[in-house]
C-alpha cells in the first residue's frame, strides 16, 4: 500500500508506550498494533484526530505517501 503509518516515530518522540497510547486514544492495543504495522486498510478520521491530539502532532507526522514503486 502507498500510505505508510509512522506511529512508532511519533511514539518514540513523545515517549509513550503502545498501551498508554491505545488507552488514551480509546482503541484496543490490537487495533493500535494493526495501525503501527501498516496492516490497516483504513483509519477513521475520529481515530486520526485523537492520535494527533494525544501525540500533539499533525496527520502528516503520522501518515506518509510513498508511490508503490518506492516501497521496501
N, CA, C and O atoms as a Maestro MAE file, in Angstrom:
{
 s_m_m2io_version
 :::
 2.0.0
}

f_m_ct {
 s_m_title
 :::
 protein
 m_atom[288] {
  # First column is atom index #
  i_m_mmod_type
  r_m_x_coord
  r_m_y_coord
  r_m_z_coord
  i_m_residue_number
  s_m_chain_name
  s_m_pdb_residue_name
  s_m_pdb_atom_name
  i_m_atomic_number
  :::
  1 25 0.842 -1.183 0.000 1 A "UNK " " N  " 7
  2 3 0.000 0.000 0.000 1 A "UNK " " CA " 6
  3 2 0.885 1.243 0.000 1 A "UNK " " C  " 6
  4 15 1.975 1.220 0.571 1 A "UNK " " O  " 8
  5 25 0.446 2.301 -0.615 2 A "UNK " " N  " 7
  6 3 1.241 3.507 -0.776 2 A "UNK " " CA " 6
  7 2 1.217 4.428 0.441 2 A "UNK " " C  " 6
  8 15 2.020 5.357 0.516 2 A "UNK " " O  " 8
  9 25 0.314 4.192 1.395 3 A "UNK " " N  " 7
  10 3 0.249 5.003 2.603 3 A "UNK " " CA " 6
  11 2 0.988 4.276 3.723 3 A "UNK " " C  " 6
  12 15 0.663 3.135 4.053 3 A "UNK " " O  " 8
  13 25 1.969 4.935 4.296 4 A "UNK " " N  " 7
  14 3 2.779 4.370 5.359 4 A "UNK " " CA " 6
  15 2 2.400 5.059 6.674 4 A "UNK " " C  " 6
  16 15 2.277 6.283 6.721 4 A "UNK " " O  " 8
  17 25 2.217 4.281 7.731 5 A "UNK " " N  " 7
  18 3 1.889 4.819 9.052 5 A "UNK " " CA " 6
  19 2 3.167 4.840 9.890 5 A "UNK " " C  " 6
  20 15 3.782 3.803 10.136 5 A "UNK " " O  " 8
  21 25 3.552 6.041 10.323 6 A "UNK " " N  " 7
  22 3 4.785 6.218 11.098 6 A "UNK " " CA " 6
  23 2 4.496 6.467 12.578 6 A "UNK " " C  " 6
  24 15 5.057 7.384 13.177 6 A "UNK " " O  " 8
  25 25 3.637 5.665 13.153 7 A "UNK " " N  " 7
  26 3 3.291 5.852 14.565 7 A "UNK " " CA " 6
  27 2 4.490 5.617 15.479 7 A "UNK " " C  " 6
  28 15 4.643 6.321 16.476 7 A "UNK " " O  " 8
  29 25 5.331 4.657 15.166 8 A "UNK " " N  " 7
  30 3 6.483 4.358 16.015 8 A "UNK " " CA " 6
  31 2 7.366 5.589 16.217 8 A "UNK " " C  " 6
  32 15 7.868 5.829 17.315 8 A "UNK " " O  " 8
  33 25 7.547 6.359 15.156 9 A "UNK " " N  " 7
  34 3 8.389 7.552 15.225 9 A "UNK " " CA " 6
  35 2 7.812 8.556 16.210 9 A "UNK " " C  " 6
  36 15 8.526 9.059 17.078 9 A "UNK " " O  " 8
  37 25 6.518 8.849 16.079 10 A "UNK " " N  " 7
  38 3 5.886 9.830 16.965 10 A "UNK " " CA " 6
  39 2 5.806 9.301 18.394 10 A "UNK " " C  " 6
  40 15 5.965 10.066 19.345 10 A "UNK " " O  " 8
  41 25 5.565 8.020 18.554 11 A "UNK " " N  " 7
  42 3 5.509 7.437 19.895 11 A "UNK " " CA " 6
  43 2 6.872 7.565 20.582 11 A "UNK " " C  " 6
  44 15 6.941 7.879 21.770 11 A "UNK " " O  " 8
  45 25 7.943 7.324 19.844 12 A "UNK " " N  " 7
  46 3 9.287 7.445 20.412 12 A "UNK " " CA " 6
  47 2 9.585 8.898 20.780 12 A "UNK " " C  " 6
  48 15 10.146 9.172 21.841 12 A "UNK " " O  " 8
  49 25 9.208 9.824 19.902 13 A "UNK " " N  " 7
  50 3 9.444 11.244 20.185 13 A "UNK " " CA " 6
  51 2 8.691 11.705 21.426 13 A "UNK " " C  " 6
  52 15 9.185 12.539 22.184 13 A "UNK " " O  " 8
  53 25 7.493 11.161 21.630 14 A "UNK " " N  " 7
  54 3 6.656 11.568 22.769 14 A "UNK " " CA " 6
  55 2 6.846 10.674 23.990 14 A "UNK " " C  " 6
  56 15 6.247 10.899 25.042 14 A "UNK " " O  " 8
  57 25 7.697 9.647 23.830 15 A "UNK " " N  " 7
  58 3 7.987 8.711 24.927 15 A "UNK " " CA " 6
  59 2 6.707 8.132 25.532 15 A "UNK " " C  " 6
  60 15 6.485 8.192 26.741 15 A "UNK " " O  " 8
  61 25 5.875 7.571 24.657 16 A "UNK " " N  " 7
  62 3 4.616 6.956 25.080 16 A "UNK " " CA " 6
  63 2 4.587 5.513 24.607 16 A "UNK " " C  " 6
  64 15 4.974 5.215 23.477 16 A "UNK " " O  " 8
  65 25 4.131 4.626 25.465 17 A "UNK " " N  " 7
  66 3 4.071 3.206 25.106 17 A "UNK " " CA " 6
  67 2 2.815 2.922 24.291 17 A "UNK " " C  " 6
  68 15 1.885 3.727 24.251 17 A "UNK " " O  " 8
  69 25 2.809 1.775 23.651 18 A "UNK " " N  " 7
  70 3 1.645 1.370 22.853 18 A "UNK " " CA " 6
  71 2 0.411 1.244 23.741 18 A "UNK " " C  " 6
  72 15 -0.678 1.667 23.354 18 A "UNK " " O  " 8
  73 25 0.574 0.672 24.913 19 A "UNK " " N  " 7
  74 3 -0.551 0.517 25.824 19 A "UNK " " CA " 6
  75 2 -1.121 1.855 26.275 19 A "UNK " " C  " 6
  76 15 -2.338 2.036 26.319 19 A "UNK " " O  " 8
  77 25 -0.243 2.784 26.606 20 A "UNK " " N  " 7
  78 3 -0.675 4.121 27.024 20 A "UNK " " CA " 6
  79 2 -1.399 4.835 25.887 20 A "UNK " " C  " 6
  80 15 -2.434 5.466 26.098 20 A "UNK " " O  " 8
  81 25 -0.844 4.728 24.682 21 A "UNK " " N  " 7
  82 3 -1.448 5.405 23.533 21 A "UNK " " CA " 6
  83 2 -2.809 4.807 23.207 21 A "UNK " " C  " 6
  84 15 -3.767 5.541 22.966 21 A "UNK " " O  " 8
  85 25 -2.900 3.494 23.198 22 A "UNK " " N  " 7
  86 3 -4.172 2.829 22.900 22 A "UNK " " CA " 6
  87 2 -5.246 3.280 23.891 22 A "UNK " " C  " 6
  88 15 -6.371 3.591 23.499 22 A "UNK " " O  " 8
  89 25 -4.894 3.311 25.167 23 A "UNK " " N  " 7
  90 3 -5.859 3.721 26.190 23 A "UNK " " CA " 6
  91 2 -6.262 5.187 26.022 23 A "UNK " " C  " 6
  92 15 -7.442 5.522 26.126 23 A "UNK " " O  " 8
  93 25 -5.296 6.049 25.765 24 A "UNK " " N  " 7
  94 3 -5.576 7.482 25.613 24 A "UNK " " CA " 6
  95 2 -6.437 7.767 24.384 24 A "UNK " " C  " 6
  96 15 -7.265 8.678 24.400 24 A "UNK " " O  " 8
  97 25 -6.242 6.986 23.318 25 A "UNK " " N  " 7
  98 3 -6.982 7.188 22.073 25 A "UNK " " CA " 6
  99 2 -8.348 6.511 22.135 25 A "UNK " " C  " 6
  100 15 -9.292 6.935 21.467 25 A "UNK " " O  " 8
  101 25 -8.445 5.457 22.941 26 A "UNK " " N  " 7
  102 3 -9.705 4.739 23.054 26 A "UNK " " CA " 6
  103 2 -9.862 3.621 22.044 26 A "UNK " " C  " 6
  104 15 -10.970 3.315 21.606 26 A "UNK " " O  " 8
  105 25 -8.729 3.006 21.672 27 A "UNK " " N  " 7
  106 3 -8.761 1.845 20.779 27 A "UNK " " CA " 6
  107 2 -8.057 0.692 21.484 27 A "UNK " " C  " 6
  108 15 -7.327 0.900 22.453 27 A "UNK " " O  " 8
  109 25 -8.278 -0.513 20.998 28 A "UNK " " N  " 7
  110 3 -7.644 -1.667 21.620 28 A "UNK " " CA " 6
  111 2 -6.166 -1.712 21.237 28 A "UNK " " C  " 6
  112 15 -5.779 -1.214 20.179 28 A "UNK " " O  " 8
  113 25 -5.346 -2.306 22.096 29 A "UNK " " N  " 7
  114 3 -3.932 -2.485 21.737 29 A "UNK " " CA " 6
  115 2 -3.773 -3.266 20.424 29 A "UNK " " C  " 6
  116 15 -2.843 -3.015 19.657 29 A "UNK " " O  " 8
  117 25 -4.683 -4.211 20.172 30 A "UNK " " N  " 7
  118 3 -4.616 -4.983 18.921 30 A "UNK " " CA " 6
  119 2 -4.831 -4.075 17.710 30 A "UNK " " C  " 6
  120 15 -4.126 -4.197 16.708 30 A "UNK " " O  " 8
  121 25 -5.801 -3.168 17.801 31 A "UNK " " N  " 7
  122 3 -6.047 -2.246 16.690 31 A "UNK " " CA " 6
  123 2 -4.891 -1.265 16.509 31 A "UNK " " C  " 6
  124 15 -4.550 -0.912 15.380 31 A "UNK " " O  " 8
  125 25 -4.291 -0.826 17.608 32 A "UNK " " N  " 7
  126 3 -3.125 0.053 17.501 32 A "UNK " " CA " 6
  127 2 -1.983 -0.686 16.817 32 A "UNK " " C  " 6
  128 15 -1.274 -0.112 15.990 32 A "UNK " " O  " 8
  129 25 -1.804 -1.954 17.159 33 A "UNK " " N  " 7
  130 3 -0.755 -2.761 16.536 33 A "UNK " " CA " 6
  131 2 -0.977 -2.887 15.032 33 A "UNK " " C  " 6
  132 15 -0.027 -2.811 14.252 33 A "UNK " " O  " 8
  133 25 -2.222 -3.077 14.628 34 A "UNK " " N  " 7
  134 3 -2.549 -3.160 13.194 34 A "UNK " " CA " 6
  135 2 -2.161 -1.863 12.487 34 A "UNK " " C  " 6
  136 15 -1.606 -1.887 11.389 34 A "UNK " " O  " 8
  137 25 -2.457 -0.737 13.124 35 A "UNK " " N  " 7
  138 3 -2.067 0.555 12.545 35 A "UNK " " CA " 6
  139 2 -0.552 0.694 12.472 35 A "UNK " " C  " 6
  140 15 -0.004 1.052 11.430 35 A "UNK " " O  " 8
  141 25 0.116 0.413 13.575 36 A "UNK " " N  " 7
  142 3 1.573 0.569 13.655 36 A "UNK " " CA " 6
  143 2 2.303 -0.285 12.630 36 A "UNK " " C  " 6
  144 15 3.338 0.118 12.098 36 A "UNK " " O  " 8
  145 25 1.760 -1.464 12.357 37 A "UNK " " N  " 7
  146 3 2.439 -2.398 11.458 37 A "UNK " " CA " 6
  147 2 1.979 -2.292 10.007 37 A "UNK " " C  " 6
  148 15 2.222 -3.188 9.199 37 A "UNK " " O  " 8
  149 25 1.315 -1.191 9.692 38 A "UNK " " N  " 7
  150 3 0.867 -0.929 8.320 38 A "UNK " " CA " 6
  151 2 -0.030 -2.030 7.765 38 A "UNK " " C  " 6
  152 15 0.007 -2.321 6.570 38 A "UNK " " O  " 8
  153 25 -0.829 -2.637 8.625 39 A "UNK " " N  " 7
  154 3 -1.756 -3.692 8.200 39 A "UNK " " CA " 6
  155 2 -3.183 -3.166 8.044 39 A "UNK " " C  " 6
  156 15 -4.055 -3.880 7.548 39 A "UNK " " O  " 8
  157 25 -3.425 -1.927 8.465 40 A "UNK " " N  " 7
  158 3 -4.774 -1.356 8.411 40 A "UNK " " CA " 6
  159 2 -5.151 -1.018 6.976 40 A "UNK " " C  " 6
  160 15 -4.328 -0.532 6.200 40 A "UNK " " O  " 8
  161 25 -6.399 -1.280 6.638 41 A "UNK " " N  " 7
  162 3 -6.926 -0.932 5.322 41 A "UNK " " CA " 6
  163 2 -7.515 0.477 5.335 41 A "UNK " " C  " 6
  164 15 -7.655 1.109 4.288 41 A "UNK " " O  " 8
  165 25 -7.861 0.966 6.535 42 A "UNK " " N  " 7
  166 3 -8.457 2.294 6.668 42 A "UNK " " CA " 6
  167 2 -8.250 2.781 8.100 42 A "UNK " " C  " 6
  168 15 -7.965 1.996 9.004 42 A "UNK " " O  " 8
  169 25 -8.397 4.075 8.283 43 A "UNK " " N  " 7
  170 3 -8.367 4.652 9.618 43 A "UNK " " CA " 6
  171 2 -9.467 5.706 9.687 43 A "UNK " " C  " 6
  172 15 -9.603 6.528 8.781 43 A "UNK " " O  " 8
  173 25 -10.238 5.680 10.747 44 A "UNK " " N  " 7
  174 3 -11.303 6.670 10.903 44 A "UNK " " CA " 6
  175 2 -10.697 8.031 11.208 44 A "UNK " " C  " 6
  176 15 -9.684 8.131 11.900 44 A "UNK " " O  " 8
  177 25 -11.319 9.066 10.691 45 A "UNK " " N  " 7
  178 3 -10.855 10.414 10.998 45 A "UNK " " CA " 6
  179 2 -10.917 10.681 12.494 45 A "UNK " " C  " 6
  180 15 -10.061 11.385 13.029 45 A "UNK " " O  " 8
  181 25 -11.914 10.130 13.177 46 A "UNK " " N  " 7
  182 3 -12.016 10.339 14.623 46 A "UNK " " CA " 6
  183 2 -10.810 9.725 15.340 46 A "UNK " " C  " 6
  184 15 -10.315 10.290 16.315 46 A "UNK " " O  " 8
  185 25 -10.336 8.572 14.860 47 A "UNK " " N  " 7
  186 3 -9.154 7.941 15.446 47 A "UNK " " CA " 6
  187 2 -7.913 8.750 15.124 47 A "UNK " " C  " 6
  188 15 -7.078 8.976 15.999 47 A "UNK " " O  " 8
  189 25 -7.781 9.188 13.882 48 A "UNK " " N  " 7
  190 3 -6.646 10.010 13.481 48 A "UNK " " CA " 6
  191 2 -6.628 11.314 14.274 48 A "UNK " " C  " 6
  192 15 -5.566 11.768 14.701 48 A "UNK " " O  " 8
  193 25 -7.792 11.912 14.470 49 A "UNK " " N  " 7
  194 3 -7.906 13.139 15.247 49 A "UNK " " CA " 6
  195 2 -7.400 12.919 16.673 49 A "UNK " " C  " 6
  196 15 -6.631 13.726 17.195 49 A "UNK " " O  " 8
  197 25 -7.833 11.829 17.295 50 A "UNK " " N  " 7
  198 3 -7.432 11.545 18.675 50 A "UNK " " CA " 6
  199 2 -5.943 11.224 18.751 50 A "UNK " " C  " 6
  200 15 -5.276 11.639 19.699 50 A "UNK " " O  " 8
  201 25 -5.409 10.493 17.771 51 A "UNK " " N  " 7
  202 3 -3.969 10.225 17.731 51 A "UNK " " CA " 6
  203 2 -3.182 11.525 17.684 51 A "UNK " " C  " 6
  204 15 -2.198 11.689 18.406 51 A "UNK " " O  " 8
  205 25 -3.616 12.451 16.832 52 A "UNK " " N  " 7
  206 3 -2.932 13.740 16.715 52 A "UNK " " CA " 6
  207 2 -3.045 14.546 18.007 52 A "UNK " " C  " 6
  208 15 -2.097 15.216 18.418 52 A "UNK " " O  " 8
  209 25 -4.208 14.472 18.635 53 A "UNK " " N  " 7
  210 3 -4.419 15.186 19.897 53 A "UNK " " CA " 6
  211 2 -3.486 14.641 20.979 53 A "UNK " " C  " 6
  212 15 -2.803 15.409 21.656 53 A "UNK " " O  " 8
  213 25 -3.458 13.336 21.140 54 A "UNK " " N  " 7
  214 3 -2.654 12.706 22.189 54 A "UNK " " CA " 6
  215 2 -1.154 12.876 21.919 54 A "UNK " " C  " 6
  216 15 -0.383 13.139 22.842 54 A "UNK " " O  " 8
  217 25 -0.746 12.729 20.666 55 A "UNK " " N  " 7
  218 3 0.670 12.820 20.307 55 A "UNK " " CA " 6
  219 2 1.120 14.253 20.015 55 A "UNK " " C  " 6
  220 15 2.298 14.501 19.761 55 A "UNK " " O  " 8
  221 25 0.163 15.203 20.054 56 A "UNK " " N  " 7
  222 3 0.461 16.613 19.776 56 A "UNK " " CA " 6
  223 2 1.221 16.750 18.457 56 A "UNK " " C  " 6
  224 15 2.340 17.261 18.407 56 A "UNK " " O  " 8
  225 25 0.569 16.272 17.387 57 A "UNK " " N  " 7
  226 3 1.199 16.291 16.075 57 A "UNK " " CA " 6
  227 2 0.157 16.544 14.991 57 A "UNK " " C  " 6
  228 15 -1.031 16.685 15.280 57 A "UNK " " O  " 8
  229 25 0.602 16.600 13.766 58 A "UNK " " N  " 7
  230 3 -0.254 16.775 12.599 58 A "UNK " " CA " 6
  231 2 -0.436 15.418 11.908 58 A "UNK " " C  " 6
  232 15 0.410 14.537 12.060 58 A "UNK " " O  " 8
  233 25 -1.531 15.236 11.148 59 A "UNK " " N  " 7
  234 3 -1.719 13.972 10.428 59 A "UNK " " CA " 6
  235 2 -0.512 13.597 9.558 59 A "UNK " " C  " 6
  236 15 -0.173 12.420 9.433 59 A "UNK " " O  " 8
  237 25 0.121 14.585 8.971 60 A "UNK " " N  " 7
  238 3 1.290 14.335 8.128 60 A "UNK " " CA " 6
  239 2 2.501 13.821 8.895 60 A "UNK " " C  " 6
  240 15 3.436 13.287 8.298 60 A "UNK " " O  " 8
  241 25 2.486 13.981 10.224 61 A "UNK " " N  " 7
  242 3 3.562 13.422 11.036 61 A "UNK " " CA " 6
  243 2 3.383 11.919 11.211 61 A "UNK " " C  " 6
  244 15 4.340 11.204 11.509 61 A "UNK " " O  " 8
  245 25 2.165 11.450 11.026 62 A "UNK " " N  " 7
  246 3 1.839 10.038 11.227 62 A "UNK " " CA " 6
  247 2 1.724 9.298 9.892 62 A "UNK " " C  " 6
  248 15 2.188 8.166 9.761 62 A "UNK " " O  " 8
  249 25 1.105 9.946 8.908 63 A "UNK " " N  " 7
  250 3 0.850 9.311 7.613 63 A "UNK " " CA " 6
  251 2 1.799 9.845 6.552 63 A "UNK " " C  " 6
  252 15 2.082 11.042 6.499 63 A "UNK " " O  " 8
  253 25 2.279 8.951 5.715 64 A "UNK " " N  " 7
  254 3 3.205 9.320 4.648 64 A "UNK " " CA " 6
  255 2 2.798 8.586 3.369 64 A "UNK " " C  " 6
  256 15 2.424 7.414 3.406 64 A "UNK " " O  " 8
  257 25 2.876 9.282 2.256 65 A "UNK " " N  " 7
  258 3 2.570 8.663 0.965 65 A "UNK " " CA " 6
  259 2 3.873 8.320 0.256 65 A "UNK " " C  " 6
  260 15 4.738 9.175 0.066 65 A "UNK " " O  " 8
  261 25 3.995 7.057 -0.130 66 A "UNK " " N  " 7
  262 3 5.132 6.615 -0.949 66 A "UNK " " CA " 6
  263 2 4.560 5.864 -2.138 66 A "UNK " " C  " 6
  264 15 3.832 4.889 -1.953 66 A "UNK " " O  " 8
  265 25 4.871 6.292 -3.350 67 A "UNK " " N  " 7
  266 3 4.380 5.557 -4.521 67 A "UNK " " CA " 6
  267 2 4.784 4.089 -4.434 67 A "UNK " " C  " 6
  268 15 5.850 3.761 -3.913 67 A "UNK " " O  " 8
  269 25 3.935 3.218 -4.942 68 A "UNK " " N  " 7
  270 3 4.148 1.770 -4.881 68 A "UNK " " CA " 6
  271 2 5.558 1.371 -5.350 68 A "UNK " " C  " 6
  272 15 6.149 0.443 -4.798 68 A "UNK " " O  " 8
  273 25 6.089 2.052 -6.344 69 A "UNK " " N  " 7
  274 3 7.400 1.699 -6.895 69 A "UNK " " CA " 6
  275 2 8.537 1.987 -5.918 69 A "UNK " " C  " 6
  276 15 9.622 1.422 -6.060 69 A "UNK " " O  " 8
  277 25 8.311 2.860 -4.922 70 A "UNK " " N  " 7
  278 3 9.375 3.202 -3.967 70 A "UNK " " CA " 6
  279 2 9.321 2.377 -2.695 70 A "UNK " " C  " 6
  280 15 10.230 2.477 -1.871 70 A "UNK " " O  " 8
  281 25 8.290 1.566 -2.502 71 A "UNK " " N  " 7
  282 3 8.169 0.804 -1.269 71 A "UNK " " CA " 6
  283 2 9.268 -0.235 -1.144 71 A "UNK " " C  " 6
  284 15 9.830 -0.706 -2.133 71 A "UNK " " O  " 8
  285 25 9.558 -0.579 0.114 72 A "UNK " " N  " 7
  286 3 10.543 -1.583 0.506 72 A "UNK " " CA " 6
  287 2 11.886 -1.020 0.468 72 A "UNK " " C  " 6
  288 15 12.856 -1.716 0.768 72 A "UNK " " O  " 8
  :::
 }
 m_bond[287] {
  # First column is bond index #
  i_m_from
  i_m_to
  i_m_order
  :::
  1 1 2 1
  2 2 3 1
  3 3 4 2
  4 3 5 1
  5 5 6 1
  6 6 7 1
  7 7 8 2
  8 7 9 1
  9 9 10 1
  10 10 11 1
  11 11 12 2
  12 11 13 1
  13 13 14 1
  14 14 15 1
  15 15 16 2
  16 15 17 1
  17 17 18 1
  18 18 19 1
  19 19 20 2
  20 19 21 1
  21 21 22 1
  22 22 23 1
  23 23 24 2
  24 23 25 1
  25 25 26 1
  26 26 27 1
  27 27 28 2
  28 27 29 1
  29 29 30 1
  30 30 31 1
  31 31 32 2
  32 31 33 1
  33 33 34 1
  34 34 35 1
  35 35 36 2
  36 35 37 1
  37 37 38 1
  38 38 39 1
  39 39 40 2
  40 39 41 1
  41 41 42 1
  42 42 43 1
  43 43 44 2
  44 43 45 1
  45 45 46 1
  46 46 47 1
  47 47 48 2
  48 47 49 1
  49 49 50 1
  50 50 51 1
  51 51 52 2
  52 51 53 1
  53 53 54 1
  54 54 55 1
  55 55 56 2
  56 55 57 1
  57 57 58 1
  58 58 59 1
  59 59 60 2
  60 59 61 1
  61 61 62 1
  62 62 63 1
  63 63 64 2
  64 63 65 1
  65 65 66 1
  66 66 67 1
  67 67 68 2
  68 67 69 1
  69 69 70 1
  70 70 71 1
  71 71 72 2
  72 71 73 1
  73 73 74 1
  74 74 75 1
  75 75 76 2
  76 75 77 1
  77 77 78 1
  78 78 79 1
  79 79 80 2
  80 79 81 1
  81 81 82 1
  82 82 83 1
  83 83 84 2
  84 83 85 1
  85 85 86 1
  86 86 87 1
  87 87 88 2
  88 87 89 1
  89 89 90 1
  90 90 91 1
  91 91 92 2
  92 91 93 1
  93 93 94 1
  94 94 95 1
  95 95 96 2
  96 95 97 1
  97 97 98 1
  98 98 99 1
  99 99 100 2
  100 99 101 1
  101 101 102 1
  102 102 103 1
  103 103 104 2
  104 103 105 1
  105 105 106 1
  106 106 107 1
  107 107 108 2
  108 107 109 1
  109 109 110 1
  110 110 111 1
  111 111 112 2
  112 111 113 1
  113 113 114 1
  114 114 115 1
  115 115 116 2
  116 115 117 1
  117 117 118 1
  118 118 119 1
  119 119 120 2
  120 119 121 1
  121 121 122 1
  122 122 123 1
  123 123 124 2
  124 123 125 1
  125 125 126 1
  126 126 127 1
  127 127 128 2
  128 127 129 1
  129 129 130 1
  130 130 131 1
  131 131 132 2
  132 131 133 1
  133 133 134 1
  134 134 135 1
  135 135 136 2
  136 135 137 1
  137 137 138 1
  138 138 139 1
  139 139 140 2
  140 139 141 1
  141 141 142 1
  142 142 143 1
  143 143 144 2
  144 143 145 1
  145 145 146 1
  146 146 147 1
  147 147 148 2
  148 147 149 1
  149 149 150 1
  150 150 151 1
  151 151 152 2
  152 151 153 1
  153 153 154 1
  154 154 155 1
  155 155 156 2
  156 155 157 1
  157 157 158 1
  158 158 159 1
  159 159 160 2
  160 159 161 1
  161 161 162 1
  162 162 163 1
  163 163 164 2
  164 163 165 1
  165 165 166 1
  166 166 167 1
  167 167 168 2
  168 167 169 1
  169 169 170 1
  170 170 171 1
  171 171 172 2
  172 171 173 1
  173 173 174 1
  174 174 175 1
  175 175 176 2
  176 175 177 1
  177 177 178 1
  178 178 179 1
  179 179 180 2
  180 179 181 1
  181 181 182 1
  182 182 183 1
  183 183 184 2
  184 183 185 1
  185 185 186 1
  186 186 187 1
  187 187 188 2
  188 187 189 1
  189 189 190 1
  190 190 191 1
  191 191 192 2
  192 191 193 1
  193 193 194 1
  194 194 195 1
  195 195 196 2
  196 195 197 1
  197 197 198 1
  198 198 199 1
  199 199 200 2
  200 199 201 1
  201 201 202 1
  202 202 203 1
  203 203 204 2
  204 203 205 1
  205 205 206 1
  206 206 207 1
  207 207 208 2
  208 207 209 1
  209 209 210 1
  210 210 211 1
  211 211 212 2
  212 211 213 1
  213 213 214 1
  214 214 215 1
  215 215 216 2
  216 215 217 1
  217 217 218 1
  218 218 219 1
  219 219 220 2
  220 219 221 1
  221 221 222 1
  222 222 223 1
  223 223 224 2
  224 223 225 1
  225 225 226 1
  226 226 227 1
  227 227 228 2
  228 227 229 1
  229 229 230 1
  230 230 231 1
  231 231 232 2
  232 231 233 1
  233 233 234 1
  234 234 235 1
  235 235 236 2
  236 235 237 1
  237 237 238 1
  238 238 239 1
  239 239 240 2
  240 239 241 1
  241 241 242 1
  242 242 243 1
  243 243 244 2
  244 243 245 1
  245 245 246 1
  246 246 247 1
  247 247 248 2
  248 247 249 1
  249 249 250 1
  250 250 251 1
  251 251 252 2
  252 251 253 1
  253 253 254 1
  254 254 255 1
  255 255 256 2
  256 255 257 1
  257 257 258 1
  258 258 259 1
  259 259 260 2
  260 259 261 1
  261 261 262 1
  262 262 263 1
  263 263 264 2
  264 263 265 1
  265 265 266 1
  266 266 267 1
  267 267 268 2
  268 267 269 1
  269 269 270 1
  270 270 271 1
  271 271 272 2
  272 271 273 1
  273 273 274 1
  274 274 275 1
  275 275 276 2
  276 275 277 1
  277 277 278 1
  278 278 279 1
  279 279 280 2
  280 279 281 1
  281 281 282 1
  282 282 283 1
  283 283 284 2
  284 283 285 1
  285 285 286 1
  286 286 287 1
  287 287 288 2
  :::
 }
}
